[in-house]
Amino acid sequence: MRIRWGRSDSRRTNDRDIANPRGCRRFCSGRSVSGGTIGIALAVGAVLYGSGGGLAPAHARVVWGDVHAHSGISDDAEGDPTAFYLKARDQAHLDFVILTDHDIWVTQEEWQRLTELAAAFNDPGRFVTFLAIEWTHAYHMNVYFRGSEGQICSGEDSGPPCPTSAGFAYFYAPYVMAGDAGAHVNHPRWQVPWQEVDTAVTPNAEMYNDWWDRLWNPDRRYDNERGFGTLGWALQVGLRLGFVGASDYHGHKLEGPIGSGLTGCEVDDLTRDDILAALRERRCYATDGERIVLHFDVDGTPMGGELTAPIGSVITPRVVVKGTAVPSAIELLRNGDVVATKTDCTSSTCSFSAPMTVDDETTFVYARVQQPGDCRAWASPIWIRGVCERAADCPLDRFVTTRANSTNECLYRWRVLDASVRRDRMVACTDGDPACDSGDTPGECTFRVAACAGVTAGEPSCAAEPVTTLRLRRPNTADAAQSNADLENRLTLLTALRALGPTIPPGRCTPYVDVRVPLARDGAVFGPGARWLSGQGGNAEHRDADSLRLYCLPPDR
């Protein structure tokens, strides 16, 4: 192959070694001279899935890759892209790598060079590379192509501009939906408008990004799982996202090396096709650079899958770990909360399972592994769809009675989890009442609210119909300007509705999400502290709009 050298060649290449900046035994375990960890993964498979593990492997091996990194072609990074690939293959010993330079700085000539290098270094069975780009606009997403050619959409001379989420979807979604590309959301702690994210196009997000974690989270609290707007929050409001890990390598001295954040994927063969399929199906998981091999399933349903079970039934999540050290903790999380923990592993190979009761219609579970030195791995979630086989499982009194205001009164309905007072189009809660106030902030009530589409229960005149349009009418933009809580309420509900998808089967609801309402002023039930919710659902034949008012009452009322 003839290499065409671009403007990045004059930039300094950082040749420091692959050092461990945090004390984890990274890049030491599972390394094979053929590159990557295939040999050790196969050996681990015999341990995990043999008579001791008791699980049948869905795929033959775990392969390791860095899905987000840069060369000097990005103006905020250093190093030649050829040197980058050599380091990823020969020093970091990765199985695959995705070089994702920023689209806003890539010229046509440089894109051609990146295309040639990705093709030249791709060696199926030993070291796999992808032609890729980082969409760098209001927020960031990576796109990586299955073949050796791909187009770039940017605001520079390399392609047409696409600075919005709609532009991204218009340009890249056809590649992804055809199986010719994959995509994921980058460093989700930074300004991701989740209400615009289409998980059919970007099915994964970075649970761990070493560069951003060092820059914004030096105390290592892993708050991608906690707080408004994080990846954990996005899962809780209904988005289906698998986990990937990345270094976001820029070649600077103070950051971690290539592979300081890793993605492990369960595949049959080390090829672009198999890796891309694993990413699209959410069969991959994230680590902070440590090569912790794990398998996670719920009653045989693997990472990224969905299991249907009756509400009230018992399911059993199970995680099997082959660590690079004895795990200090293996945790099982349900809807973001730790529900079971194992802290007594005696060897680097350790398994853990715990029964859970299906208590709602929408649940996700995942596993988290921790080793000494604060090294971690996160298994991608598995979703549990609870089925209401008995009326008591999904009580009708959770639906709020509304006045008939459309042709079909079932296309959009509000549902509230517990409330101390219910009236026509109104529910109320007393501040601090744990039965209905799920928050702990004095002076406000946090209601648990869900929006449902095409629910016919309790409405005998309704016919089950799919819903093709959902619209949040309140809180509107004017409401969101009142306070940060009102803004969060709007973004939460918008994202939850978006997560239901473009066509919603009858009877589908969002998860219960937090809606914060300030304490009613002067203790008046109809005081100005109340908040309105209003939504509309429809299809080609019918339309239905439902409204609901929430009140937060003082404790002494």
N, C-alpha and C positions, 0 to 999 in steps of 0.2 A: 504494500500500500504506500502511496505517496502522500506524505504529511504536508499540509499547507500550514505554515506558521502564521499565527495572528499576532495582534498587538500585545497579548499577554506574555510573550516569550521573554520580554525584557524585565518582567517582574521577578522579584526574588522568590526562590523556592525555599521553603522552610524545611530543612533536612534533619530536624531534631528527631530523636528516637521515639518509639512508641512507649512513652512512660506512663505509669499509672498515677494520676494526680490525686486519687482519693484513697489509696490503700487497698482497693479491691484487687484480687488476683486476676486482672483482665488479661486476655490474649494468651494466657498460660495454659488453660485447661482445654483439652480437646483439639489441639492444633495438630494438623497432619502435614507432612512434607509435600503432599500433593496439592496443598492449598485448602484452607477452610477446615471444616469439622465433619466432613461426611463420614470418615472412618469411625470416629468416636461416636457419632450420632447413631450409626448402625449398631455399634456395640452397646450403647446405652439403650437402644430399642429392645435388645434382648433382655436387659434388666427390667425396663419399665413394663414391657408387655408380655414377659414370660410368665412362668407359674407364680413368681412372687408378686408381679404387678397385677395380673389377672385381667388385663385389658387387651383387646385386639387393636393393633395399630391400624388407623385408617390410611396412613401414608408411611413410607419406608424410613424417612429420615428428617432431621431438623437441619436446616442450613441457615447460615448467619449472614446478614447484610446490613449495610448502612444506607438508608433510603433518602438521605438529605445531606448534601455536602457541596462545597464550592471550590473552584479554582480561581486563579487571577483574572479569568475572563469576567468575573463579577468585580465591579469596581471597589467593593468593600472587602475583598479577599486577596490572598496572595498565593503564588505558586502556579507553575505550568500544569496544564491538564494531563500531559503525558506523565509527568512526575507524580501527579495525584494517583493515576491508575497503578503505577508501579508500587507506590506505597501501600495502596489498598490491597493489592495482590500479594506483594512479597514481604511487607513488614507487618501489616495488620492481619494478614492471612484470612481475608474475608472470602466467603463463597460467592457473594454478589455485592455490587455497589451501584448506587444511582447518583451520578454527578448532576447536580441541579443548579446550574448557574442562573442568576436573576435575568428574567426576560427583558427587563428595561434597559439592560446594558449589553445585550448580545447583538452583534451585527450579523448581517447575512453571511459574511465571510467566516466569522467565528462559529456560527451555527453549522456551517458546512464542515468546519474542522471538528466540532464536537460530534457530528454525525459520523465522520470517518473514524475518529478515535474509539467511539463506542462500538463500532463494528469490528475494528481491528483487535481490540482487547477482549471481545466476547469469545469465550472458549467453553462451550457447553460441556458439563461434566467436571470442570475444574474451576473456572472463574467466569461468572456471568456479569455482563454490563448492560445497561439500558441507556438509550438516548432519552434525555429528559430535560426538563426546564422547571424553574420555579416561577410561577405566576406571582408577580410582586406588585400589588396595588393596595387597595384599602386594607386587605389582609392577604395572607399568602397561602398558596396551595401548590403542590408538586404534581406534575404530569409526566408519565414515563410510558414510552411506546414499546409495543411488543416487537415490531420489526426494526429494520435498520434505517427507516426513513420516517420522518414526521415533520409536521409544519409547526411553526411557532407563531403565536399570536401575542404581539407586544405593541408598545407605543413607539418603538424606534423604527429604523428602516428595515427591520427584519420581518415585518408582517403587519397586518391591520391592527389597529388599536382595539383592546378589549379591557378597559379599566374597571368594569363592573362585574358583579356575579353573573348577571344575565349575559354579558358578553363572553365570560368564561364558559358558561354552559352552552351558549350558541356555537362557540368555536370548538370546544374540546369534547362535549358530551357525545357527539356522534362517534368519535373514536372509541370512547370508553364503552358506550352501549353496544358497539359492534364487536367488542372484545379485543380491539387493537391497541388499547392503552389502559392504564390505571391512573388513579389520582388519590391524593389524601390531603387533609387539612394540616397545615404546619403550626407549630408552637401555639397551641390554642389558648394560652394565657394572654395572648396579645390581640385584642380588638377583633375577635371573630364575630361577625354578625350571624349567629347560628340560625336566625330565622330565614336566612338566604341560602343555607347549605342544603344541597340535594344529596342525600346519602346514597342514592342510586349511582351517582357519578363519583362521589368521594366517600367510599364506604369505611375509611379509616381516618384516624387522627393520631398525632404524636402524643402518646402518654409521657414519653420522655424525650426531651431535646436538650442535649448537654450544653450547647452554647447559650441558649436562653436560660437554662437552669442556673448556670454560673453567673449570668449577667443579672438576673432578676430574683433569684432564689438561692443565695449563697448558703443559707442555713439548712438547705436540703429538706424542706418540709413537704415536698411533693404535693403542692397544692394544685396540681392539675386535676385533683380529685375532689377538691372542696371549694365552695364559694360560688357566688353568682358568675356565670359566664365561663366557667372552667369546663374541661372535658367531662368531668363527673356530673356537672350540672346539666350539660347537654344530654347525657344519657338519662338522667332523671326526668327530663321533660319529654322524652320519647324518641330522640334520635338514635338510630342504630349505627354505632360506630365501633369498629375494631381498633386494636391498639398496635401502634408501631413505635419503635425507638430509633433515634437518629443522633448523630453528633452535631449536625449543622456546622461542620468543619469549615473554617475560613482561612486556615493556614497561619494564624497569628500565634505568637509565642505564649500568650497567657491562657489560651483555650485548650480544651482537651484534644486528643489526636483523632485521626480517622478511626471510626469504630468505638468512640467513647459513649455512644448510644447505639444500641443494636436492635435489629428486628430478627426474630427467629421464625422461620416458616416451616410448616410440615408439608413436605413434597415427596413425590416418587423419584423425580430426576432433577438434577441441577441444570435447568434450562429456563429460558425466558418464559416459555409457555407455562411451565409448572409454577414458577414463582409468581407470575402475574395472576394465575388462577387462584393461588393461595391468598394473595392480597385481596382480590376481588371478593372472595368468599369469607374473608375475615378469619382465615385459618392461621394467622400469624400472631405473634405476641411481642411485647416490648421488654427490653432490659436496659439498665443504665450502663451497659458496656460489658457486664459479666455474662459469660456464656453458660447460663443456667438453663439446662434442658428441662422442659416440663411438658406434661400432657394434662389437659383439662377437659372434662366432659360432664354432662348431667344425664345419667341413665342412658349412656351411649350416644347422646347428641353432642357433637364436637363444638369447639370454639366457633363462634360466628353463626351457629344454627339456632333454630327455634324448636321448642318442645311444647306440645299442647297437653295440658293435664287438668283434671277437674279441680275446681276450688275446694279446698279441704283435704286434697290428697297429699301424699308425701313424696318428694323427689329427693335424690341423693347426688349432689355435686361431688366430684372426686378429682383431686389433683395428685399427680405423681411427679416427683421432682428428682432429677439427677443434678445436684449442684456442683459447684467448684469448691465448696466447703460444706460443712454440716449446716443446714438451714437453721437459723435462730427462730424463725416464725413462718408458718404457712397460714394464711388467712383466707377465709371465704367471705365474700361480701355480697349482700343482697340489696339492690337499689342504692348502692353507695355506702351502706353501713356494714361494719364488720359484725358478723353473726356467729362465727366459730373460728377458733384459733388453735393451732397445734404448736407447742413450744418445746417438745421433748424428743425431737429427732435425734437419733444416735449415730447416724451415718449420712454421707452426702446423698445417698439414695433414700428417699422418704416419701411416703404416701399419706394422704389425709382425705377423709370423707366425713360428711355430717348430714343427717337428714334435715330437710326443711319442709315446712308446710306451705302449700300454695294458698295464699290468702287474698289474692287480688287478681284482676284480669290482666294486668301488665306488670311483669317483673323481669329484672335482669340480674344475673349473678356472674361474678368473676372471681378469680383467685389472684392473690398477691403473695410473693415469696420474698423473704428477707434473709440475707446472710450477714455474718460479721463484717464490719467495715461499712455498714449501711448500703450494701449492694442489694439491688432489688430487681424483680421481674414481675410483670403483670400479664396474666392470661387474658385474651380477648373475651368479651362477655358472651353468654348464652342467654337467649330470651325465652321466657316462660309465658305462654298465653293461657291464662286461667279460663276455664269453661264453667259457666253457671249451670250446673245440672239440677240444682234445686233453687227454688225461689228465694230461700233464705240466704243463699250465697251472694246474691246481688239485689238487696232490698230496694223496692221501689221508692221508699221514702228518702232515698238519697237524691232522687230527681226532684227538681224544684217545680212546683205547679205554676204554669204560666197561662195567660189568657190566649185563646185561639186568635191567631193574628195572621194566618196564611192558609193556603190551600191544603198543605200537609203539615201537621203539627209535630212530625217526628224527625224531620231532616236535621234539626239542630236542637239540642237540649243541654241544659246545664245540670251538673250533678255536684253535690257538696257532701263531703265526708263529715257527718255529724254537725250539729248546730243546736244551740240552746233554744232558739226560737225560729219557727218557720211559718211564713204566711205566703199569700199569693205574690210571687215574684220577689220575695224577700227572705233572707235568712240573717240571723244575728248570733253573735257569740260574745261571751263575757271575757274581757281581757284577763288572761292568766288561767282560764279554765282549760285544763289539759284535755278535756273531752272534745274541744273544738278549736282551741288555739294551739297550733303546732309550733309556734315560735316561742322565744324566750325574751323578747324585747318589750319592756314595759311601755305602755302607752299605745300599743297597736295589737291587733289580732292577725294572726296568720291563718287564713282559711285554706283548706285543701279542696281544690276545685278541679273538676274535669269537664271537658266538652265532649259531647257524644253526637254521632252522626247516624241517622237512620234507625234509631232505637224505637221499637214499637211497643215495648213493655209498658203496660198501664194505659195504653192508648188504643183501644180496640178498633177505632175507626181508621187507623193508619195501616198502610201496606208497607212491607219491607222494600225499600228502594236504595240503590247505591247513591252516594253523594259525590258529585264531581266538582263542586265549588264550595269552599269554606271562606268566610270573611269575618274578621274581627272588627266590629264597629265601635266597641268601647271596651277598654280604654283606648281612646284615639290619640292623635298626636298632641292635641291641646291638653288632654288629661295627663299625658306623660310628662308634660312640662311643669306640672305642679310640684313634683318632688322626685327624688331618686327612687323611692319605693314605687311610685306610679309608673316611672319609666321601666323599672324592672318587671312590674306586673304586665305591662304591654309586651315587652320582649319575650317574657316567659310564655304568654298565651300565643303569641304569633309563632314562636318556635314549636310549641306543642301541636298547634294545628298543622303547621308545615310537615311535621314528622308523620302525620297520618297518611301522607302520600297524595297523589293527584286524583285517584279514584278510590273512595273509601267504601268497603263493603258494609251492608246494613249491620248495625249493632256495634260498630267499632267506636271506642272511646280513647281519648288521650289518657295518659297517666294522671293521677291526682297531682297537681302542681301547687306551689305556694302562691297565694295572692295576699298581699299585705294591705291592711286597712287601718288607718289611724283611729284612735279613740274618738268617739262621737263627742263633740264639744258640749259642755254644760250638762252632760248626761242625757241629752235629748235623744230619743230613739230615732227621730227623723232629723237629727242634727247634720251639719255640713261635713262631718267626718266620714260619712258613708261613701261607698264607691259603687258605681254602676258597672256591670258587665253586660255586653250585648254582642251577639254573634248571629251569623246568617249562613244557612246551608241550602244547597239547591242542586238541581239537575236540569235536564232539558225540559222536564214537564212541570216541576214544582219548585217552590221556594218557601223557606221558613226562617223567620227571625225570632229569636228568643232573648229576653232581657232578664236581668237579675240584679238585685241591690243587696249589698253586703253591709252590715252594721257591726261595729265594735262597741260594746257596752262597757261602762265602768264597773269595776268589781263590786261596788257597794249598791248597785242598782237592784 
